[in-house]
Amino acid sequence: MPKMKREREDRMAKEITTYIHHGCRVSVAKENMGKHRENCLCWQCANFCPDCREKNCRIANLLFAIDCAYGITTPVWECPEFLWMTGRGDTCKE
């Protein structure tokens, strides 16, 4: 079997579920449901301040706006502006 066809069949084998997220009915691979923070690089980045949009990363702010506009969730896997957090507390920059 060609590699592309096999990869497509693997993706299609995932169980999909739906639920209400921020007021929108969304679909998600059941194995990924609730794992955004676990998989998103932002949650380990010193530039990320989700509670203070003025101090927050400009890329994170743009992605959040897209997420809200379209009712989607976009975990970040790669980022050119990633900076390791030095501590475990508040991630907002002073």
Kinemage of the C-alpha trace (Angstrom):
@kinemage 1
@onewidth
@group {chain A} dominant
@subgroup {mainchain}
@vectorlist {calphas} color= white
{ca met a 1} P 0.000 0.000 0.000
{ca pro a 2} L 1.373 3.475 -0.851
{ca lys a 3} L 2.638 5.468 2.155
{ca met a 4} L 0.197 8.390 1.671
{ca lys a 5} L -2.832 6.093 1.570
{ca arg a 6} L -1.660 4.267 4.707
{ca glu a 7} L -1.148 7.595 6.560
{ca arg a 8} L -4.635 8.776 5.572
{ca glu a 9} L -6.184 5.534 6.798
{ca asp a 10} L -4.308 5.909 10.108
{ca arg a 11} L -5.720 9.413 10.560
{ca met a 12} L -9.233 8.257 9.713
{ca ala a 13} L -9.061 5.512 12.358
{ca lys a 14} L -9.156 8.011 15.248
{ca glu a 15} L -12.343 8.262 17.269
{ca ile a 16} L -13.909 11.713 16.918
{ca thr a 17} L -16.219 13.237 19.515
{ca thr a 18} L -18.090 16.546 19.749
{ca tyr a 19} L -18.688 18.861 22.690
{ca ile a 20} L -19.444 22.516 23.472
{ca his a 21} L -16.275 24.628 23.839
{ca his a 22} L -16.667 28.353 24.597
{ca gly a 23} L -20.234 28.236 23.309
{ca cys a 24} L -19.468 26.422 20.027
{ca arg a 25} L -20.064 22.792 19.159
{ca val a 26} L -16.640 21.468 18.127
{ca ser a 27} L -15.228 18.155 16.942
{ca val a 28} L -12.010 16.696 18.327
{ca ala a 29} L -10.055 13.456 18.165
{ca lys a 30} L -11.026 11.873 21.470
{ca glu a 31} L -7.363 11.140 22.320
{ca asn a 32} L -6.553 14.889 22.062
{ca met a 33} L -9.521 16.240 24.023
{ca gly a 34} L -8.392 18.410 26.930
{ca lys a 35} L -4.690 18.139 26.067
{ca his a 36} L -4.110 21.603 24.583
{ca arg a 37} L -1.970 22.878 27.454
{ca glu a 38} L -0.022 19.626 27.593
{ca asn a 39} L 0.892 19.918 23.896
{ca cys a 40} L 1.191 23.688 23.390
{ca leu a 41} L 4.686 25.198 23.614
{ca cys a 42} L 3.216 28.515 24.843
{ca trp a 43} L 2.544 27.126 28.322
{ca gln a 44} L 6.314 26.706 28.847
{ca cys a 45} L 7.286 30.079 27.371
{ca ala a 46} L 8.324 33.200 29.308
{ca asn a 47} L 6.648 35.404 26.653
{ca phe a 48} L 3.222 33.865 27.331
{ca cys a 49} L 0.870 35.826 29.585
{ca pro a 50} L -2.701 34.769 28.768
{ca asp a 51} L -4.235 36.828 31.582
{ca cys a 52} L -2.639 40.087 30.410
{ca arg a 53} L -3.082 40.569 26.663
{ca glu a 54} L -1.008 43.779 26.677
{ca lys a 55} L 2.072 41.867 27.910
{ca asn a 56} L 1.266 38.649 26.082
{ca cys a 57} L 3.197 37.306 23.101
{ca arg a 58} L 2.018 38.878 19.844
{ca ile a 59} L 1.839 35.474 18.140
{ca ala a 60} L -0.231 34.009 20.982
{ca asn a 61} L -2.586 36.995 20.810
{ca leu a 62} L -3.098 36.521 17.055
{ca leu a 63} L -3.715 32.797 17.441
{ca phe a 64} L -6.175 33.424 20.272
{ca ala a 65} L -8.096 35.920 18.116
{ca ile a 66} L -8.307 33.340 15.306
{ca asp a 67} L -9.356 30.654 17.793
{ca cys a 68} L -12.166 32.865 19.106
{ca ala a 69} L -13.312 33.954 15.639
{ca tyr a 70} L -13.556 30.396 14.314
{ca gly a 71} L -14.170 28.315 17.453
{ca ile a 72} L -10.950 26.331 17.037
{ca thr a 73} L -7.991 25.404 19.250
{ca thr a 74} L -4.456 25.803 17.937
{ca pro a 75} L -1.665 24.313 20.018
{ca val a 76} L 1.760 25.683 19.065
{ca trp a 77} L 4.390 23.036 18.273
{ca glu a 78} L 7.138 25.310 16.918
{ca cys a 79} L 7.803 28.999 17.563
{ca pro a 80} L 10.600 31.439 16.631
{ca glu a 81} L 10.009 33.556 19.776
{ca phe a 82} L 10.063 30.812 22.412
{ca leu a 83} L 11.943 31.623 25.650
{ca trp a 84} L 12.265 29.113 28.483
{ca met a 85} L 10.506 30.075 31.720
{ca thr a 86} L 12.994 30.408 34.556
{ca gly a 87} L 10.477 29.638 37.318
{ca arg a 88} L 7.169 27.917 37.886
{ca gly a 89} L 5.126 30.918 39.044
{ca asp a 90} L 3.559 33.746 37.092
{ca thr a 91} L 4.723 33.660 33.474
{ca cys a 92} L 4.021 37.357 32.846
{ca lys a 93} L 7.029 39.563 32.226
{ca glu a 94} L 7.504 42.475 34.617
